[in-house]
Amino acid sequence: PPSTHARQEKCGGNNVYCPKGSHMPTPVSVGHYSVGGEFAGENASNVRTGQEICPAGSYCQNGQAFRCRAGTFGNLTGLVNRVCSGFCPAGYRCREGSTSPE
């Protein structure tokens, strides 16, 4: 049954979220990261309330988003590999978080 408490309780780590009214944590989908929660800092990951698809220029693992490393680029959403879409071709530059070679 849904919680009857007025405030959110700990839900788990970044790899799960608890939508309003839920009684069990929901695993974050592959290629997504968890969002929400009324607390900041150390306790924020314990009250995640939703998920969003990983944006271009980043990759997501275990419910967390990370910027693509320098030397790689991420031109798609929902990436899960730290190489993102691939390595920057010779003669081009790819800064951290790049969505295309420059």
C-alpha positions as semicolon CSV with decimal commas, in nm:
position;residue;x (nm);y (nm);z (nm)
1;P;0,000;0,000;0,000
2;P;0,111;0,361;-0,051
3;S;0,279;0,539;0,237
4;T;0,060;0,746;0,468
5;H;0,349;0,967;0,581
6;A;0,357;1,330;0,468
7;R;0,731;1,322;0,397
8;Q;0,941;1,095;0,181
9;E;1,139;0,815;0,338
10;K;1,463;0,668;0,210
11;C;1,407;0,488;-0,116
12;G;1,750;0,346;-0,192
13;G;2,043;0,450;-0,408
14;N;2,071;0,627;-0,742
15;N;1,979;0,306;-0,927
16;V;1,616;0,313;-0,803
17;Y;1,341;0,573;-0,765
18;C;1,012;0,591;-0,579
19;P;0,731;0,772;-0,760
20;K;0,480;0,952;-0,538
21;G;0,248;0,697;-0,376
22;S;0,472;0,400;-0,449
23;H;0,544;0,145;-0,182
24;M;0,842;-0,023;-0,351
25;P;1,149;0,119;-0,528
26;T;1,145;0,102;-0,909
27;P;1,475;0,018;-1,085
28;V;1,606;0,292;-1,313
29;S;1,583;0,184;-1,679
30;V;1,898;0,123;-1,882
31;G;2,015;0,448;-2,043
32;H;1,840;0,663;-1,780
33;Y;1,934;0,837;-1,456
34;S;1,731;0,906;-1,142
35;V;1,603;1,255;-1,056
36;G;1,400;1,437;-0,794
37;G;1,391;1,437;-0,420
38;E;1,354;1,725;-0,183
39;F;1,694;1,689;-0,019
40;A;2,027;1,802;-0,158
41;G;2,375;1,671;-0,107
42;E;2,444;1,340;0,063
43;N;2,076;1,243;0,115
44;A;1,952;1,331;-0,236
45;S;2,002;0,980;-0,376
46;N;1,783;0,832;-0,102
47;V;1,461;1,001;-0,217
48;R;1,471;0,990;-0,597
49;T;1,123;1,031;-0,746
50;G;1,167;0,972;-1,120
51;Q;1,400;0,902;-1,408
52;E;1,507;1,077;-1,730
53;I;1,682;0,953;-2,042
54;C;2,053;1,016;-2,050
55;P;2,117;1,330;-2,259
56;A;2,348;1,354;-2,559
57;G;2,707;1,420;-2,452
58;S;2,678;1,181;-2,160
59;Y;2,632;0,817;-2,064
60;C;2,438;0,664;-1,776
61;Q;2,519;0,372;-1,549
62;N;2,348;0,260;-1,230
63;G;2,108;0,555;-1,233
64;Q;2,378;0,822;-1,262
65;A;2,473;1,046;-1,556
66;F;2,836;1,110;-1,649
67;R;2,972;1,345;-1,916
68;C;3,146;1,177;-2,209
69;R;3,519;1,189;-2,149
70;A;3,750;1,413;-2,348
71;G;3,849;1,229;-2,667
72;T;3,502;1,075;-2,705
73;F;3,163;1,211;-2,814
74;G;2,801;1,118;-2,751
75;N;2,564;1,213;-3,034
76;L;2,269;1,006;-2,910
77;T;2,053;1,000;-2,598
78;G;2,037;0,694;-2,373
79;L;2,403;0,593;-2,404
80;V;2,537;0,346;-2,146
81;N;2,904;0,298;-2,240
82;R;3,181;0,528;-2,120
83;V;3,317;0,543;-2,474
84;C;2,979;0,707;-2,553
85;S;2,921;0,702;-2,933
86;G;3,289;0,649;-3,003
87;F;3,635;0,798;-3,007
88;C;3,704;1,131;-3,170
89;P;3,843;1,081;-3,524
90;A;4,203;1,180;-3,602
91;G;4,228;1,551;-3,680
92;Y;3,924;1,641;-3,469
93;R;3,884;1,753;-3,109
94;C;3,626;1,624;-2,861
95;R;3,604;1,804;-2,529
96;E;3,441;1,652;-2,222
97;G;3,065;1,630;-2,285
98;S;3,100;1,668;-2,663
99;T;2,804;1,569;-2,880
100;S;3,009;1,572;-3,202
101;P;3,374;1,600;-3,310
102;E;3,496;1,956;-3,371
